[in-house]
């Protein structure tokens, strides 16, 4: 079981751009807001575990 950490870089309507923080990467991942916790905001940290995102 892997656990990945992301930072919410930007929120654009129904989507959010996430950046991995547990490894060196400049790539952004576009994720539908429906898959993310409702209370996210730009700059918050998320944990991805067992195919779900959680606020840190």
PDB file of N, CA, C and O in Angstrom:
ATOM      1  N   UNK A   1       0.843  -1.171   0.000  1.00  0.00           N
ATOM      2  CA  UNK A   1       0.000   0.000   0.000  1.00  0.00           C
ATOM      3  C   UNK A   1       0.891   1.238   0.000  1.00  0.00           C
ATOM      4  O   UNK A   1       1.724   1.427   0.887  1.00  0.00           O
ATOM      5  N   UNK A   2       0.698   2.067  -1.008  1.00  0.00           N
ATOM      6  CA  UNK A   2       1.469   3.301  -1.095  1.00  0.00           C
ATOM      7  C   UNK A   2       0.634   4.477  -0.613  1.00  0.00           C
ATOM      8  O   UNK A   2      -0.587   4.499  -0.768  1.00  0.00           O
ATOM      9  N   UNK A   3       1.308   5.440  -0.031  1.00  0.00           N
ATOM     10  CA  UNK A   3       0.684   6.685   0.390  1.00  0.00           C
ATOM     11  C   UNK A   3       1.422   7.812  -0.308  1.00  0.00           C
ATOM     12  O   UNK A   3       2.647   7.899  -0.227  1.00  0.00           O
ATOM     13  N   UNK A   4       0.679   8.680  -0.997  1.00  0.00           N
ATOM     14  CA  UNK A   4       1.262   9.808  -1.696  1.00  0.00           C
ATOM     15  C   UNK A   4       0.718  11.095  -1.090  1.00  0.00           C
ATOM     16  O   UNK A   4      -0.412  11.135  -0.604  1.00  0.00           O
ATOM     17  N   UNK A   5       1.528  12.140  -1.123  1.00  0.00           N
ATOM     18  CA  UNK A   5       1.130  13.436  -0.589  1.00  0.00           C
ATOM     19  C   UNK A   5       1.112  14.478  -1.692  1.00  0.00           C
ATOM     20  O   UNK A   5       1.992  14.508  -2.552  1.00  0.00           O
ATOM     21  N   UNK A   6       0.102  15.330  -1.658  1.00  0.00           N
ATOM     22  CA  UNK A   6      -0.093  16.361  -2.675  1.00  0.00           C
ATOM     23  C   UNK A   6      -0.368  17.706  -2.014  1.00  0.00           C
ATOM     24  O   UNK A   6      -0.850  17.777  -0.884  1.00  0.00           O
ATOM     25  N   UNK A   7      -0.052  18.762  -2.741  1.00  0.00           N
ATOM     26  CA  UNK A   7      -0.453  20.119  -2.369  1.00  0.00           C
ATOM     27  C   UNK A   7      -1.431  20.600  -3.430  1.00  0.00           C
ATOM     28  O   UNK A   7      -1.216  20.379  -4.622  1.00  0.00           O
ATOM     29  N   UNK A   8      -2.501  21.254  -3.001  1.00  0.00           N
ATOM     30  CA  UNK A   8      -3.455  21.828  -3.945  1.00  0.00           C
ATOM     31  C   UNK A   8      -2.846  23.136  -4.452  1.00  0.00           C
ATOM     32  O   UNK A   8      -2.728  24.107  -3.705  1.00  0.00           O
ATOM     33  N   UNK A   9      -2.464  23.147  -5.723  1.00  0.00           N
ATOM     34  CA  UNK A   9      -1.814  24.321  -6.315  1.00  0.00           C
ATOM     35  C   UNK A   9      -2.846  25.340  -6.761  1.00  0.00           C
ATOM     36  O   UNK A   9      -2.675  26.539  -6.540  1.00  0.00           O
ATOM     37  N   UNK A  10      -3.916  24.871  -7.389  1.00  0.00           N
ATOM     38  CA  UNK A  10      -4.971  25.784  -7.829  1.00  0.00           C
ATOM     39  C   UNK A  10      -6.285  25.032  -7.948  1.00  0.00           C
ATOM     40  O   UNK A  10      -6.321  23.814  -8.121  1.00  0.00           O
ATOM     41  N   UNK A  11      -7.360  25.798  -7.850  1.00  0.00           N
ATOM     42  CA  UNK A  11      -8.705  25.256  -8.002  1.00  0.00           C
ATOM     43  C   UNK A  11      -9.358  26.026  -9.138  1.00  0.00           C
ATOM     44  O   UNK A  11      -9.406  27.256  -9.126  1.00  0.00           O
ATOM     45  N   UNK A  12      -9.859  25.289 -10.117  1.00  0.00           N
ATOM     46  CA  UNK A  12     -10.462  25.911 -11.292  1.00  0.00           C
ATOM     47  C   UNK A  12     -11.806  25.249 -11.561  1.00  0.00           C
ATOM     48  O   UNK A  12     -11.880  24.238 -12.259  1.00  0.00           O
ATOM     49  N   UNK A  13     -12.850  25.814 -11.014  1.00  0.00           N
ATOM     50  CA  UNK A  13     -14.194  25.265 -11.202  1.00  0.00           C
ATOM     51  C   UNK A  13     -14.338  23.886 -10.589  1.00  0.00           C
ATOM     52  O   UNK A  13     -14.199  23.723  -9.377  1.00  0.00           O
ATOM     53  N   UNK A  14     -14.614  22.906 -11.408  1.00  0.00           N
ATOM     54  CA  UNK A  14     -14.846  21.541 -10.937  1.00  0.00           C
ATOM     55  C   UNK A  14     -13.579  20.712 -10.845  1.00  0.00           C
ATOM     56  O   UNK A  14     -13.644  19.508 -10.599  1.00  0.00           O
ATOM     57  N   UNK A  15     -12.418  21.343 -11.042  1.00  0.00           N
ATOM     58  CA  UNK A  15     -11.142  20.617 -11.040  1.00  0.00           C
ATOM     59  C   UNK A  15     -10.124  21.312 -10.144  1.00  0.00           C
ATOM     60  O   UNK A  15     -10.216  22.511  -9.883  1.00  0.00           O
ATOM     61  N   UNK A  16      -9.157  20.535  -9.682  1.00  0.00           N
ATOM     62  CA  UNK A  16      -8.050  21.082  -8.884  1.00  0.00           C
ATOM     63  C   UNK A  16      -6.745  20.530  -9.449  1.00  0.00           C
ATOM     64  O   UNK A  16      -6.678  19.379  -9.880  1.00  0.00           O
ATOM     65  N   UNK A  17      -5.722  21.360  -9.441  1.00  0.00           N
ATOM     66  CA  UNK A  17      -4.383  20.940  -9.849  1.00  0.00           C
ATOM     67  C   UNK A  17      -3.599  20.572  -8.598  1.00  0.00           C
ATOM     68  O   UNK A  17      -3.462  21.379  -7.679  1.00  0.00           O
ATOM     69  N   UNK A  18      -3.089  19.350  -8.571  1.00  0.00           N
ATOM     70  CA  UNK A  18      -2.337  18.849  -7.422  1.00  0.00           C
ATOM     71  C   UNK A  18      -0.884  18.622  -7.813  1.00  0.00           C
ATOM     72  O   UNK A  18      -0.583  18.210  -8.934  1.00  0.00           O
ATOM     73  N   UNK A  19       0.017  18.899  -6.863  1.00  0.00           N
ATOM     74  CA  UNK A  19       1.448  18.664  -7.080  1.00  0.00           C
ATOM     75  C   UNK A  19       1.946  17.720  -6.003  1.00  0.00           C
ATOM     76  O   UNK A  19       1.685  17.931  -4.818  1.00  0.00           O
ATOM     77  N   UNK A  20       2.672  16.666  -6.413  1.00  0.00           N
ATOM     78  CA  UNK A  20       3.233  15.715  -5.432  1.00  0.00           C
ATOM     79  C   UNK A  20       4.264  16.428  -4.580  1.00  0.00           C
ATOM     80  O   UNK A  20       5.072  17.206  -5.087  1.00  0.00           O
ATOM     81  N   UNK A  21       4.234  16.160  -3.291  1.00  0.00           N
ATOM     82  CA  UNK A  21       5.199  16.774  -2.377  1.00  0.00           C
ATOM     83  C   UNK A  21       6.123  15.750  -1.744  1.00  0.00           C
ATOM     84  O   UNK A  21       7.107  16.123  -1.106  1.00  0.00           O
ATOM     85  N   UNK A  22       5.826  14.466  -1.906  1.00  0.00           N
ATOM     86  CA  UNK A  22       6.667  13.434  -1.295  1.00  0.00           C
ATOM     87  C   UNK A  22       7.816  13.018  -2.202  1.00  0.00           C
ATOM     88  O   UNK A  22       8.699  12.276  -1.770  1.00  0.00           O
ATOM     89  N   UNK A  23       7.825  13.479  -3.450  1.00  0.00           N
ATOM     90  CA  UNK A  23       8.927  13.236  -4.374  1.00  0.00           C
ATOM     91  C   UNK A  23       9.212  14.527  -5.139  1.00  0.00           C
ATOM     92  O   UNK A  23       8.389  15.442  -5.151  1.00  0.00           O
ATOM     93  N   UNK A  24      10.378  14.596  -5.775  1.00  0.00           N
ATOM     94  CA  UNK A  24      10.705  15.739  -6.617  1.00  0.00           C
ATOM     95  C   UNK A  24       9.962  15.611  -7.934  1.00  0.00           C
ATOM     96  O   UNK A  24      10.232  14.701  -8.718  1.00  0.00           O
ATOM     97  N   UNK A  25       9.029  16.519  -8.180  1.00  0.00           N
ATOM     98  CA  UNK A  25       8.269  16.492  -9.423  1.00  0.00           C
ATOM     99  C   UNK A  25       7.664  17.864  -9.660  1.00  0.00           C
ATOM    100  O   UNK A  25       7.153  18.496  -8.735  1.00  0.00           O
ATOM    101  N   UNK A  26       7.725  18.318 -10.899  1.00  0.00           N
ATOM    102  CA  UNK A  26       7.091  19.576 -11.283  1.00  0.00           C
ATOM    103  C   UNK A  26       5.765  19.340 -11.997  1.00  0.00           C
ATOM    104  O   UNK A  26       5.085  20.293 -12.380  1.00  0.00           O
ATOM    105  N   UNK A  27       5.397  18.078 -12.176  1.00  0.00           N
ATOM    106  CA  UNK A  27       4.160  17.739 -12.877  1.00  0.00           C
ATOM    107  C   UNK A  27       2.956  18.037 -11.993  1.00  0.00           C
ATOM    108  O   UNK A  27       2.992  17.862 -10.775  1.00  0.00           O
ATOM    109  N   UNK A  28       1.888  18.493 -12.647  1.00  0.00           N
ATOM    110  CA  UNK A  28       0.629  18.721 -11.955  1.00  0.00           C
ATOM    111  C   UNK A  28      -0.359  17.653 -12.371  1.00  0.00           C
ATOM    112  O   UNK A  28      -0.344  17.184 -13.509  1.00  0.00           O
ATOM    113  N   UNK A  29      -1.212  17.275 -11.445  1.00  0.00           N
ATOM    114  CA  UNK A  29      -2.236  16.262 -11.697  1.00  0.00           C
ATOM    115  C   UNK A  29      -3.589  16.957 -11.616  1.00  0.00           C
ATOM    116  O   UNK A  29      -3.917  17.564 -10.596  1.00  0.00           O
ATOM    117  N   UNK A  30      -4.371  16.872 -12.680  1.00  0.00           N
ATOM    118  CA  UNK A  30      -5.701  17.464 -12.714  1.00  0.00           C
ATOM    119  C   UNK A  30      -6.701  16.445 -12.170  1.00  0.00           C
ATOM    120  O   UNK A  30      -6.831  15.346 -12.709  1.00  0.00           O
ATOM    121  N   UNK A  31      -7.407  16.819 -11.096  1.00  0.00           N
ATOM    122  CA  UNK A  31      -8.324  15.896 -10.418  1.00  0.00           C
ATOM    123  C   UNK A  31      -9.682  16.570 -10.269  1.00  0.00           C
ATOM    124  O   UNK A  31      -9.761  17.744  -9.908  1.00  0.00           O
ATOM    125  N   UNK A  32     -10.739  15.835 -10.544  1.00  0.00           N
ATOM    126  CA  UNK A  32     -12.098  16.352 -10.379  1.00  0.00           C
ATOM    127  C   UNK A  32     -12.368  16.629  -8.905  1.00  0.00           C
ATOM    128  O   UNK A  32     -12.006  15.832  -8.040  1.00  0.00           O
ATOM    129  N   UNK A  33     -12.998  17.751  -8.626  1.00  0.00           N
ATOM    130  CA  UNK A  33     -13.291  18.130  -7.238  1.00  0.00           C
ATOM    131  C   UNK A  33     -14.209  17.119  -6.560  1.00  0.00           C
ATOM    132  O   UNK A  33     -14.189  16.999  -5.336  1.00  0.00           O
ATOM    133  N   UNK A  34     -15.005  16.400  -7.324  1.00  0.00           N
ATOM    134  CA  UNK A  34     -15.908  15.396  -6.751  1.00  0.00           C
ATOM    135  C   UNK A  34     -15.131  14.278  -6.066  1.00  0.00           C
ATOM    136  O   UNK A  34     -15.673  13.595  -5.198  1.00  0.00           O
ATOM    137  N   UNK A  35     -13.873  14.082  -6.441  1.00  0.00           N
ATOM    138  CA  UNK A  35     -13.044  13.031  -5.839  1.00  0.00           C
ATOM    139  C   UNK A  35     -12.265  13.527  -4.621  1.00  0.00           C
ATOM    140  O   UNK A  35     -11.623  12.736  -3.930  1.00  0.00           O
ATOM    141  N   UNK A  36     -12.320  14.825  -4.359  1.00  0.00           N
ATOM    142  CA  UNK A  36     -11.536  15.432  -3.283  1.00  0.00           C
ATOM    143  C   UNK A  36     -12.437  15.833  -2.122  1.00  0.00           C
ATOM    144  O   UNK A  36     -13.644  15.990  -2.305  1.00  0.00           O
ATOM    145  N   UNK A  37     -11.862  16.001  -0.920  1.00  0.00           N
ATOM    146  CA  UNK A  37     -12.671  16.483   0.205  1.00  0.00           C
ATOM    147  C   UNK A  37     -13.273  17.855  -0.119  1.00  0.00           C
ATOM    148  O   UNK A  37     -12.623  18.684  -0.757  1.00  0.00           O
ATOM    149  N   UNK A  38     -14.486  18.089   0.310  1.00  0.00           N
ATOM    150  CA  UNK A  38     -15.200  19.329  -0.010  1.00  0.00           C
ATOM    151  C   UNK A  38     -14.510  20.572   0.545  1.00  0.00           C
ATOM    152  O   UNK A  38     -14.649  21.656  -0.021  1.00  0.00           O
ATOM    153  N   UNK A  39     -13.772  20.431   1.639  1.00  0.00           N
ATOM    154  CA  UNK A  39     -13.190  21.592   2.320  1.00  0.00           C
ATOM    155  C   UNK A  39     -11.798  21.987   1.823  1.00  0.00           C
ATOM    156  O   UNK A  39     -11.119  22.765   2.491  1.00  0.00           O
ATOM    157  N   UNK A  40     -11.353  21.476   0.671  1.00  0.00           N
ATOM    158  CA  UNK A  40     -10.010  21.813   0.193  1.00  0.00           C
ATOM    159  C   UNK A  40      -9.907  23.296  -0.142  1.00  0.00           C
ATOM    160  O   UNK A  40     -10.909  23.951  -0.431  1.00  0.00           O
ATOM    161  N   UNK A  41      -8.695  23.810  -0.100  1.00  0.00           N
ATOM    162  CA  UNK A  41      -8.398  25.192  -0.481  1.00  0.00           C
ATOM    163  C   UNK A  41      -6.996  25.213  -1.073  1.00  0.00           C
ATOM    164  O   UNK A  41      -6.215  24.288  -0.852  1.00  0.00           O
ATOM    165  N   UNK A  42      -6.674  26.257  -1.818  1.00  0.00           N
ATOM    166  CA  UNK A  42      -5.358  26.352  -2.432  1.00  0.00           C
ATOM    167  C   UNK A  42      -4.288  26.407  -1.356  1.00  0.00           C
ATOM    168  O   UNK A  42      -4.372  27.214  -0.430  1.00  0.00           O
ATOM    169  N   UNK A  43      -3.290  25.556  -1.475  1.00  0.00           N
ATOM    170  CA  UNK A  43      -2.203  25.497  -0.508  1.00  0.00           C
ATOM    171  C   UNK A  43      -2.347  24.395   0.527  1.00  0.00           C
ATOM    172  O   UNK A  43      -1.400  24.121   1.265  1.00  0.00           O
ATOM    173  N   UNK A  44      -3.515  23.752   0.600  1.00  0.00           N
ATOM    174  CA  UNK A  44      -3.687  22.695   1.602  1.00  0.00           C
ATOM    175  C   UNK A  44      -2.977  21.420   1.146  1.00  0.00           C
ATOM    176  O   UNK A  44      -2.643  21.266  -0.029  1.00  0.00           O
ATOM    177  N   UNK A  45      -2.755  20.515   2.091  1.00  0.00           N
ATOM    178  CA  UNK A  45      -2.058  19.262   1.832  1.00  0.00           C
ATOM    179  C   UNK A  45      -3.053  18.109   1.874  1.00  0.00           C
ATOM    180  O   UNK A  45      -3.920  18.043   2.746  1.00  0.00           O
ATOM    181  N   UNK A  46      -2.908  17.208   0.914  1.00  0.00           N
ATOM    182  CA  UNK A  46      -3.771  16.028   0.832  1.00  0.00           C
ATOM    183  C   UNK A  46      -2.935  14.761   0.896  1.00  0.00           C
ATOM    184  O   UNK A  46      -1.783  14.739   0.462  1.00  0.00           O
ATOM    185  N   UNK A  47      -3.521  13.718   1.437  1.00  0.00           N
ATOM    186  CA  UNK A  47      -2.913  12.381   1.455  1.00  0.00           C
ATOM    187  C   UNK A  47      -3.762  11.487   0.559  1.00  0.00           C
ATOM    188  O   UNK A  47      -4.987  11.460   0.680  1.00  0.00           O
ATOM    189  N   UNK A  48      -3.106  10.753  -0.341  1.00  0.00           N
ATOM    190  CA  UNK A  48      -3.795   9.820  -1.228  1.00  0.00           C
ATOM    191  C   UNK A  48      -3.465   8.415  -0.773  1.00  0.00           C
ATOM    192  O   UNK A  48      -2.311   7.988  -0.811  1.00  0.00           O
ATOM    193  N   UNK A  49      -4.500   7.698  -0.340  1.00  0.00           N
ATOM    194  CA  UNK A  49      -4.304   6.359   0.215  1.00  0.00           C
ATOM    195  C   UNK A  49      -5.533   5.523  -0.115  1.00  0.00           C
ATOM    196  O   UNK A  49      -6.665   5.976   0.057  1.00  0.00           O
ATOM    197  N   UNK A  50      -5.307   4.309  -0.589  1.00  0.00           N
ATOM    198  CA  UNK A  50      -6.394   3.381  -0.930  1.00  0.00           C
ATOM    199  C   UNK A  50      -7.407   4.024  -1.886  1.00  0.00           C
ATOM    200  O   UNK A  50      -8.618   3.884  -1.711  1.00  0.00           O
ATOM    201  N   UNK A  51      -6.893   4.725  -2.890  1.00  0.00           N
ATOM    202  CA  UNK A  51      -7.683   5.347  -3.946  1.00  0.00           C
ATOM    203  C   UNK A  51      -8.617   6.444  -3.439  1.00  0.00           C
ATOM    204  O   UNK A  51      -9.642   6.712  -4.065  1.00  0.00           O
ATOM    205  N   UNK A  52      -8.279   7.088  -2.304  1.00  0.00           N
ATOM    206  CA  UNK A  52      -9.073   8.195  -1.776  1.00  0.00           C
ATOM    207  C   UNK A  52      -8.139   9.296  -1.299  1.00  0.00           C
ATOM    208  O   UNK A  52      -7.005   9.040  -0.894  1.00  0.00           O
ATOM    209  N   UNK A  53      -8.639  10.533  -1.356  1.00  0.00           N
ATOM    210  CA  UNK A  53      -7.892  11.693  -0.893  1.00  0.00           C
ATOM    211  C   UNK A  53      -8.420  12.128   0.472  1.00  0.00           C
ATOM    212  O   UNK A  53      -9.626  12.135   0.717  1.00  0.00           O
ATOM    213  N   UNK A  54      -7.481  12.492   1.360  1.00  0.00           N
ATOM    214  CA  UNK A  54      -7.832  12.934   2.719  1.00  0.00           C
ATOM    215  C   UNK A  54      -7.086  14.232   3.017  1.00  0.00           C
ATOM    216  O   UNK A  54      -5.949  14.417   2.584  1.00  0.00           O
ATOM    217  N   UNK A  55      -7.736  15.130   3.762  1.00  0.00           N
ATOM    218  CA  UNK A  55      -7.074  16.361   4.221  1.00  0.00           C
ATOM    219  C   UNK A  55      -6.039  15.998   5.272  1.00  0.00           C
ATOM    220  O   UNK A  55      -6.254  15.102   6.087  1.00  0.00           O
ATOM    221  N   UNK A  56      -4.939  16.686   5.245  1.00  0.00           N
ATOM    222  CA  UNK A  56      -3.879  16.479   6.267  1.00  0.00           C
ATOM    223  C   UNK A  56      -3.995  17.536   7.324  1.00  0.00           C
ATOM    224  O   UNK A  56      -3.209  17.550   8.271  1.00  0.00           O
TER     225      UNK A  56
END
